[in-house]
Amino acid sequence: MIDHVLGRPSVQFRKIQVLAVVSFWSLYLLRGDKHGPPGLRALSGRLTPRLTAWQQLVVTVLWLYVARNFGKLVGLECPEPLANLYTRSYFRATWVTTALDAGFWSAMRIRRAWLRDLAAAVFSVYYLFAAEQADEKVRKIRGILTVEHLRASWNKSTTPYLSLLTRALRPPLCRYPPRAVRIPRPAESSYKDPVVAWLYFNGPLAELRRHDRLMMDVPGGGFVAMTPRNHDDKLLAWAGKTGLPVLSLDYGKAPEHPYPYALNECYDVYHTLVATRGRCIGLSGLQPPRIVVSGDSAGGNLATAMTLMILQAEEQRGAESLPLPDGLILMYPGLDMNIGNWMTDEQMSLIKDRRMRKTNRNVLRRKSEVYSALAPGTPHPSDDDDDAEPAKGATLATLPSPSTLAAAHPITPPTVTNPLSRSQPMKTRLAMSSMISYFNDRILTPEMMRAMIILYVGPHHRPDFSTDFLLSPLLAPEALLARFPKTYFLTGERDPLVDDTVIFAGRLRQAKYNRWQERRELGLETSKVFEEREHVEVVLVPGISHGFLQFVGVFPEGWKYIFRCARWAEEALSAEKAPGRHHRRAGTGTESSGDEDRPLEMSMSASSQGKPASEDRNGKIGGGRGRGKGREGAKRTKSSVSLASEDDLLGRRMKGLAGGLMGITGTEGK
């Protein structure tokens, strides 16, 4: 309390305060009167022969417990904000993950690995019982996040004790363990070091030669953590259920390898798989492999951006481009790095499209309830009010648009003729984004999103968040989305990233429908009805949030969604290929090789960076390709917003933000 009175809350001061209190009372017990101060000595003398030492201990602990929970007894406790946000099973799972986070963060400063792992397990058990202390610790640490905190939290499933427990809870899925492999880069890649990956296959390696279908997985982890081994539950289930080889990439993580390094790794691996016809992982190579690409969370971002790169290459190279994947599985993907508060009219129209209203009804309901929760007495419209006719006998005036307001002078206040006897619903346009609506989420918070984006972009890159669709695939142009492969979305309705799913799915659906109409008008389309499920399929799971496939050991309901993804992948790989969908090298009937195909590598513009953006794992600058090719010698020009490095305020700000997250002090490098 004293540190709050002084206005400088400090952990060190609290430690000194506790030590001072303990020291004072210890000294008093040793040197002071055994019956206490003068006013209490008579009462203490009467009670001493009546209570044993054990009874005194129990009474003391009991009253300490009552004092600690006094607010709950008299109704001063705050209500639980997340009581009705999740399903019971999902909330129980988040209780366990919160305790684990608190335990591992408490032990992360211990240097010896064996002692750190043991302490993390012991602390986690303690926080399972002290759930409120776990919530408080996690809340405070998320306010001062660093990359070490993120990695300690998200990589914990590979620690010895937790890994042993996870294997014990996992049903028998796959008889063969995953194998580490290295995928070579295409010949024209600016990078030369191979990409590390893990191959999940329920059989001996010799049986791989019988397969010409596979799944390529890009695991999530906020761009900064997690290897494929942190996703063993999902990947082993897919390999065991489908019998297909599943290749999961261990791409370079930020901040050591910032954007676009991981994206280029994904593209290079896909290029090599296609160019070698799968021989790089043990397939026979007799047939071009059919590939379904999957990605969860940050991996969903990379999988989507990689597909957009393939489509971009198709526009640039025509017949020499790579074939598209046979399907995409995106599980709670993060597709928009420009975190905003308010939904635009265009975004709301995509969510409220009548064809998807049944799927998105709970998302719409939650958005409409935001206002009614703040003003319970104000009626709010239903999901159909935008399209409903006004009541008979009532003519409601329409508010002028912003452009009308700017042009009209003076402004005449809108009037209502023949008002209804009841109050009219307020059609507020302030529909908040899901990131703000669920900012108290127990799995993914705005502080974590902020940290991940800053670390992924890095202190030296300045992407345009409003146009760079390889960083934020939500911004992809309709021309590319119209040729996008069939996509399966799986997200929790209470996920802070659910808007990314429903908006991107809406844009995909809109682009596919517009293309279908154009082809129909030209007589090129034989189908009379637009089959939506042939292009986009969205599953929104009610009552759960982010990352639910990551902890199925404590959230068993997640298994059915893992198996559902596996069935969808099998169906996508078994479906007949659309004519003209895959391009082959013109003039040759043989397969492509790494020397023949020229991969597209997304690189930062040299004019905005002052140097080529392609960097290898050692920080060396490589020659750009694709968009960055031919700009190596470009000079950075000064302007009113691009100053010299010592005066570059934006650069210093980004460096300060990233430096704090990476544990770099402001005096380094000076």
Buried (B, 14 or more C-beta within 10 A) or exposed (E): EEBEEEEEEEEEEBEEBEEEEEEEEEEEEEEEEEBEEEEEEEEEEEEEEEEEEEEEEEEEEEEEEEEEEEEEEEEEEEEEEBEEBBBEBBBEBBBBBBBBBBBBBBBBEBEEEEEBBBBBBBBBEBBBEBBEEBBEBBBEBBEEBBBBBBBBBBBBBBBEBBBEBBEEEBEEBBEBEBEEBEBBBBBBBBBEBBBBBBBBBBBEEEBBBEBBBBBBBBBBBBBBBBBBBBBBBBBBBBBBBBBBBBBBBBBBBBBBBBBBBBBBBBBBBBBBBBBBBBBBBBBBBEEBBBBBBBBBBBBBBBBBBBBBBBBBBBEEBEEBBBBBBBBBBBBBBBBBBBBBEEBEEEBBEBBBBEEBEEBBBBBBEBBBEBBBEEEEEEEBBEBEEEEEEEEEEEEBEEEBEEEEEEEEEEEEEEEEEEEEEEEBBEEBEEBBBBBBBBBEBBBBBBBBBBBBBBBBBBBBBBBEBEEBBBBBBBBBBEEBBBBBBBBBBBBBBBBBBBBBBBBBBBBBBBBBBEBBEEEBEEEEBEEEEBEBEEBBBBBBBEBBBBBBBBBBBBBEBBBEBBBBBBEBBBEBBEEEEEEEEBBBBEEEEEBBEBEBBBBBBBBBBBEBBEBBBBBBEEEEEBBBBBBBBEBBEBEBEEEEEBEEEEEBEEBBEBBEBBBBBBEBEEEEEE
